[in-house]
């Protein structure tokens, strides 16, 4: 009985470790954006900063476009909407390492 319990414990620990594997094959990049609201309507979206130490200029531009697109999709969300002023958002963009390496090659022939 004790061996079965020990085996079950190792299987559960292995399953938990495997479920955290996204850290091994993906990168997480942080982007900061600002939405300017006037009269509860969004007027302008700006990407203020992208934190990516290992990105070149082309990759940062692609990530900025993705951050802008994500902010555009969230501009009317109730938790982001304000009456007047600026709403600052922090976005966490996760991208697979193999897709990240392709950003250099595909930027010139982007969709």
CNS distance restraints for C-alpha pairs under 8 A (distance, minus, plus):
assign (resid   1 and name CA) (resid   5 and name CA) 6.43 0.50 0.50
assign (resid   2 and name CA) (resid   6 and name CA) 6.24 0.50 0.50
assign (resid   3 and name CA) (resid   7 and name CA) 6.07 0.50 0.50
assign (resid   4 and name CA) (resid   8 and name CA) 6.06 0.50 0.50
assign (resid   5 and name CA) (resid   9 and name CA) 6.16 0.50 0.50
assign (resid   6 and name CA) (resid  10 and name CA) 6.40 0.50 0.50
assign (resid   7 and name CA) (resid  11 and name CA) 6.26 0.50 0.50
assign (resid   8 and name CA) (resid  12 and name CA) 6.20 0.50 0.50
assign (resid   9 and name CA) (resid  13 and name CA) 6.24 0.50 0.50
assign (resid  10 and name CA) (resid  14 and name CA) 6.04 0.50 0.50
assign (resid  11 and name CA) (resid  15 and name CA) 6.17 0.50 0.50
assign (resid  12 and name CA) (resid  16 and name CA) 6.26 0.50 0.50
assign (resid  13 and name CA) (resid  17 and name CA) 6.20 0.50 0.50
assign (resid  14 and name CA) (resid  18 and name CA) 6.15 0.50 0.50
assign (resid  15 and name CA) (resid  19 and name CA) 6.25 0.50 0.50
assign (resid  16 and name CA) (resid  20 and name CA) 6.73 0.50 0.50
assign (resid  17 and name CA) (resid  21 and name CA) 7.01 0.50 0.50
assign (resid  21 and name CA) (resid  25 and name CA) 7.07 0.50 0.50
assign (resid  22 and name CA) (resid  26 and name CA) 5.83 0.50 0.50
assign (resid  23 and name CA) (resid  27 and name CA) 7.24 0.50 0.50
assign (resid  25 and name CA) (resid  96 and name CA) 5.90 0.50 0.50
assign (resid  25 and name CA) (resid  97 and name CA) 5.85 0.50 0.50
assign (resid  26 and name CA) (resid  94 and name CA) 6.49 0.50 0.50
assign (resid  26 and name CA) (resid  95 and name CA) 5.40 0.50 0.50
assign (resid  26 and name CA) (resid  96 and name CA) 4.03 0.50 0.50
assign (resid  26 and name CA) (resid  97 and name CA) 5.05 0.50 0.50
assign (resid  27 and name CA) (resid  94 and name CA) 5.56 0.50 0.50
assign (resid  27 and name CA) (resid  95 and name CA) 5.36 0.50 0.50
assign (resid  27 and name CA) (resid  96 and name CA) 6.12 0.50 0.50
assign (resid  27 and name CA) (resid  97 and name CA) 6.22 0.50 0.50
assign (resid  28 and name CA) (resid  92 and name CA) 6.43 0.50 0.50
assign (resid  28 and name CA) (resid  93 and name CA) 5.59 0.50 0.50
assign (resid  28 and name CA) (resid  94 and name CA) 4.41 0.50 0.50
assign (resid  28 and name CA) (resid  95 and name CA) 6.53 0.50 0.50
assign (resid  29 and name CA) (resid  50 and name CA) 7.38 0.50 0.50
assign (resid  29 and name CA) (resid  51 and name CA) 6.21 0.50 0.50
assign (resid  29 and name CA) (resid  52 and name CA) 6.01 0.50 0.50
assign (resid  29 and name CA) (resid  92 and name CA) 5.78 0.50 0.50
assign (resid  29 and name CA) (resid  93 and name CA) 5.09 0.50 0.50
assign (resid  29 and name CA) (resid  94 and name CA) 6.29 0.50 0.50
assign (resid  30 and name CA) (resid  50 and name CA) 5.92 0.50 0.50
assign (resid  30 and name CA) (resid  51 and name CA) 5.33 0.50 0.50
assign (resid  30 and name CA) (resid  52 and name CA) 7.35 0.50 0.50
assign (resid  30 and name CA) (resid  90 and name CA) 6.91 0.50 0.50
assign (resid  30 and name CA) (resid  91 and name CA) 5.67 0.50 0.50
assign (resid  30 and name CA) (resid  92 and name CA) 4.75 0.50 0.50
assign (resid  30 and name CA) (resid  93 and name CA) 6.18 0.50 0.50
assign (resid  31 and name CA) (resid  47 and name CA) 7.36 0.50 0.50
assign (resid  31 and name CA) (resid  48 and name CA) 7.72 0.50 0.50
assign (resid  31 and name CA) (resid  49 and name CA) 5.71 0.50 0.50
assign (resid  31 and name CA) (resid  50 and name CA) 4.32 0.50 0.50
assign (resid  31 and name CA) (resid  51 and name CA) 6.21 0.50 0.50
assign (resid  31 and name CA) (resid  64 and name CA) 7.51 0.50 0.50
assign (resid  31 and name CA) (resid  67 and name CA) 6.41 0.50 0.50
assign (resid  31 and name CA) (resid  90 and name CA) 5.87 0.50 0.50
assign (resid  31 and name CA) (resid  91 and name CA) 5.09 0.50 0.50
assign (resid  31 and name CA) (resid  92 and name CA) 6.50 0.50 0.50
assign (resid  31 and name CA) (resid  93 and name CA) 7.48 0.50 0.50
assign (resid  32 and name CA) (resid  47 and name CA) 5.99 0.50 0.50
assign (resid  32 and name CA) (resid  48 and name CA) 5.56 0.50 0.50
assign (resid  32 and name CA) (resid  49 and name CA) 5.17 0.50 0.50
assign (resid  32 and name CA) (resid  50 and name CA) 6.40 0.50 0.50
assign (resid  32 and name CA) (resid  67 and name CA) 7.92 0.50 0.50
assign (resid  32 and name CA) (resid  88 and name CA) 7.20 0.50 0.50
assign (resid  32 and name CA) (resid  89 and name CA) 5.77 0.50 0.50
assign (resid  32 and name CA) (resid  90 and name CA) 4.68 0.50 0.50
assign (resid  32 and name CA) (resid  91 and name CA) 6.17 0.50 0.50
assign (resid  33 and name CA) (resid  45 and name CA) 7.09 0.50 0.50
assign (resid  33 and name CA) (resid  46 and name CA) 5.55 0.50 0.50
assign (resid  33 and name CA) (resid  47 and name CA) 4.27 0.50 0.50
assign (resid  33 and name CA) (resid  48 and name CA) 5.40 0.50 0.50
assign (resid  33 and name CA) (resid  49 and name CA) 7.20 0.50 0.50
assign (resid  33 and name CA) (resid  67 and name CA) 7.40 0.50 0.50
assign (resid  33 and name CA) (resid  68 and name CA) 7.30 0.50 0.50
assign (resid  33 and name CA) (resid  71 and name CA) 7.16 0.50 0.50
assign (resid  33 and name CA) (resid  88 and name CA) 5.84 0.50 0.50
assign (resid  33 and name CA) (resid  89 and name CA) 5.25 0.50 0.50
assign (resid  33 and name CA) (resid  90 and name CA) 6.54 0.50 0.50
assign (resid  33 and name CA) (resid  91 and name CA) 7.71 0.50 0.50
assign (resid  34 and name CA) (resid  45 and name CA) 5.73 0.50 0.50
assign (resid  34 and name CA) (resid  46 and name CA) 5.24 0.50 0.50
assign (resid  34 and name CA) (resid  47 and name CA) 6.43 0.50 0.50
assign (resid  34 and name CA) (resid  48 and name CA) 7.01 0.50 0.50
assign (resid  34 and name CA) (resid  86 and name CA) 6.35 0.50 0.50
assign (resid  34 and name CA) (resid  87 and name CA) 5.60 0.50 0.50
assign (resid  34 and name CA) (resid  88 and name CA) 4.52 0.50 0.50
assign (resid  34 and name CA) (resid  89 and name CA) 6.21 0.50 0.50
assign (resid  35 and name CA) (resid  42 and name CA) 6.46 0.50 0.50
assign (resid  35 and name CA) (resid  43 and name CA) 7.35 0.50 0.50
assign (resid  35 and name CA) (resid  44 and name CA) 5.78 0.50 0.50
assign (resid  35 and name CA) (resid  45 and name CA) 4.61 0.50 0.50
assign (resid  35 and name CA) (resid  46 and name CA) 6.61 0.50 0.50
assign (resid  35 and name CA) (resid  71 and name CA) 7.94 0.50 0.50
assign (resid  35 and name CA) (resid  75 and name CA) 7.34 0.50 0.50
assign (resid  35 and name CA) (resid  86 and name CA) 5.60 0.50 0.50
assign (resid  35 and name CA) (resid  87 and name CA) 5.14 0.50 0.50
assign (resid  35 and name CA) (resid  88 and name CA) 6.50 0.50 0.50
assign (resid  36 and name CA) (resid  42 and name CA) 5.75 0.50 0.50
assign (resid  36 and name CA) (resid  43 and name CA) 5.53 0.50 0.50
assign (resid  36 and name CA) (resid  44 and name CA) 5.24 0.50 0.50
assign (resid  36 and name CA) (resid  45 and name CA) 6.54 0.50 0.50
assign (resid  36 and name CA) (resid  84 and name CA) 7.75 0.50 0.50
assign (resid  36 and name CA) (resid  85 and name CA) 5.73 0.50 0.50
assign (resid  36 and name CA) (resid  86 and name CA) 4.54 0.50 0.50
assign (resid  36 and name CA) (resid  87 and name CA) 6.45 0.50 0.50
assign (resid  37 and name CA) (resid  41 and name CA) 5.26 0.50 0.50
assign (resid  37 and name CA) (resid  42 and name CA) 4.41 0.50 0.50
assign (resid  37 and name CA) (resid  43 and name CA) 5.62 0.50 0.50
assign (resid  37 and name CA) (resid  44 and name CA) 7.51 0.50 0.50
assign (resid  37 and name CA) (resid  81 and name CA) 7.85 0.50 0.50
assign (resid  37 and name CA) (resid  82 and name CA) 6.71 0.50 0.50
assign (resid  37 and name CA) (resid  83 and name CA) 6.61 0.50 0.50
assign (resid  37 and name CA) (resid  84 and name CA) 5.19 0.50 0.50
assign (resid  37 and name CA) (resid  85 and name CA) 5.30 0.50 0.50
assign (resid  37 and name CA) (resid  86 and name CA) 6.14 0.50 0.50
assign (resid  37 and name CA) (resid  87 and name CA) 7.62 0.50 0.50
assign (resid  38 and name CA) (resid  42 and name CA) 6.50 0.50 0.50
assign (resid  38 and name CA) (resid  43 and name CA) 6.62 0.50 0.50
assign (resid  38 and name CA) (resid  83 and name CA) 6.63 0.50 0.50
assign (resid  38 and name CA) (resid  84 and name CA) 4.95 0.50 0.50
assign (resid  38 and name CA) (resid  85 and name CA) 6.67 0.50 0.50
assign (resid  39 and name CA) (resid  83 and name CA) 5.44 0.50 0.50
assign (resid  39 and name CA) (resid  84 and name CA) 5.84 0.50 0.50
assign (resid  40 and name CA) (resid  81 and name CA) 6.69 0.50 0.50
assign (resid  40 and name CA) (resid  82 and name CA) 5.70 0.50 0.50
assign (resid  40 and name CA) (resid  83 and name CA) 4.22 0.50 0.50
assign (resid  40 and name CA) (resid  84 and name CA) 6.23 0.50 0.50
assign (resid  41 and name CA) (resid  83 and name CA) 7.73 0.50 0.50
assign (resid  42 and name CA) (resid  75 and name CA) 6.75 0.50 0.50
assign (resid  42 and name CA) (resid  76 and name CA) 7.92 0.50 0.50
assign (resid  45 and name CA) (resid  68 and name CA) 7.07 0.50 0.50
assign (resid  45 and name CA) (resid  71 and name CA) 7.51 0.50 0.50
assign (resid  45 and name CA) (resid  72 and name CA) 7.36 0.50 0.50
assign (resid  46 and name CA) (resid  68 and name CA) 7.11 0.50 0.50
assign (resid  47 and name CA) (resid  64 and name CA) 6.45 0.50 0.50
assign (resid  47 and name CA) (resid  67 and name CA) 7.03 0.50 0.50
assign (resid  47 and name CA) (resid  68 and name CA) 6.25 0.50 0.50
assign (resid  50 and name CA) (resid  60 and name CA) 7.05 0.50 0.50
assign (resid  50 and name CA) (resid  63 and name CA) 7.63 0.50 0.50
assign (resid  50 and name CA) (resid  64 and name CA) 6.91 0.50 0.50
assign (resid  52 and name CA) (resid  60 and name CA) 7.50 0.50 0.50
assign (resid  55 and name CA) (resid  59 and name CA) 5.63 0.50 0.50
assign (resid  55 and name CA) (resid  60 and name CA) 6.09 0.50 0.50
assign (resid  56 and name CA) (resid  60 and name CA) 6.30 0.50 0.50
assign (resid  57 and name CA) (resid  61 and name CA) 6.30 0.50 0.50
assign (resid  58 and name CA) (resid  62 and name CA) 6.40 0.50 0.50
assign (resid  58 and name CA) (resid 103 and name CA) 7.78 0.50 0.50
assign (resid  58 and name CA) (resid 104 and name CA) 6.70 0.50 0.50
assign (resid  58 and name CA) (resid 107 and name CA) 7.31 0.50 0.50
assign (resid  59 and name CA) (resid  63 and name CA) 6.17 0.50 0.50
assign (resid  59 and name CA) (resid 103 and name CA) 6.08 0.50 0.50
assign (resid  59 and name CA) (resid 104 and name CA) 6.61 0.50 0.50
assign (resid  60 and name CA) (resid  64 and name CA) 6.02 0.50 0.50
assign (resid  61 and name CA) (resid  65 and name CA) 6.29 0.50 0.50
assign (resid  62 and name CA) (resid  66 and name CA) 6.34 0.50 0.50
assign (resid  62 and name CA) (resid 103 and name CA) 7.65 0.50 0.50
assign (resid  62 and name CA) (resid 107 and name CA) 7.70 0.50 0.50
assign (resid  63 and name CA) (resid  67 and name CA) 6.12 0.50 0.50
assign (resid  64 and name CA) (resid  68 and name CA) 6.07 0.50 0.50
assign (resid  65 and name CA) (resid  69 and name CA) 6.14 0.50 0.50
assign (resid  66 and name CA) (resid  70 and name CA) 6.18 0.50 0.50
assign (resid  67 and name CA) (resid  71 and name CA) 6.17 0.50 0.50
assign (resid  67 and name CA) (resid  91 and name CA) 6.97 0.50 0.50
assign (resid  67 and name CA) (resid  93 and name CA) 7.69 0.50 0.50
assign (resid  68 and name CA) (resid  72 and name CA) 6.06 0.50 0.50
assign (resid  69 and name CA) (resid  73 and name CA) 6.31 0.50 0.50
assign (resid  70 and name CA) (resid  74 and name CA) 6.47 0.50 0.50
assign (resid  71 and name CA) (resid  75 and name CA) 6.04 0.50 0.50
assign (resid  71 and name CA) (resid  89 and name CA) 7.86 0.50 0.50
assign (resid  74 and name CA) (resid  80 and name CA) 7.25 0.50 0.50
assign (resid  75 and name CA) (resid  80 and name CA) 6.58 0.50 0.50
assign (resid  75 and name CA) (resid  81 and name CA) 6.85 0.50 0.50
assign (resid  76 and name CA) (resid  80 and name CA) 6.95 0.50 0.50
assign (resid  76 and name CA) (resid  81 and name CA) 6.05 0.50 0.50
assign (resid  77 and name CA) (resid  81 and name CA) 6.19 0.50 0.50
assign (resid  80 and name CA) (resid  87 and name CA) 6.75 0.50 0.50
assign (resid  81 and name CA) (resid  87 and name CA) 7.50 0.50 0.50
assign (resid  82 and name CA) (resid  86 and name CA) 7.94 0.50 0.50
assign (resid  82 and name CA) (resid  87 and name CA) 7.17 0.50 0.50
assign (resid  95 and name CA) (resid  99 and name CA) 6.71 0.50 0.50
assign (resid  95 and name CA) (resid 100 and name CA) 6.36 0.50 0.50
assign (resid  96 and name CA) (resid 100 and name CA) 6.10 0.50 0.50
assign (resid  97 and name CA) (resid 101 and name CA) 6.26 0.50 0.50
assign (resid  98 and name CA) (resid 102 and name CA) 6.58 0.50 0.50
assign (resid  99 and name CA) (resid 103 and name CA) 6.70 0.50 0.50
assign (resid 101 and name CA) (resid 105 and name CA) 7.98 0.50 0.50
assign (resid 102 and name CA) (resid 106 and name CA) 6.11 0.50 0.50
assign (resid 103 and name CA) (resid 107 and name CA) 5.86 0.50 0.50
assign (resid 106 and name CA) (resid 110 and name CA) 5.80 0.50 0.50
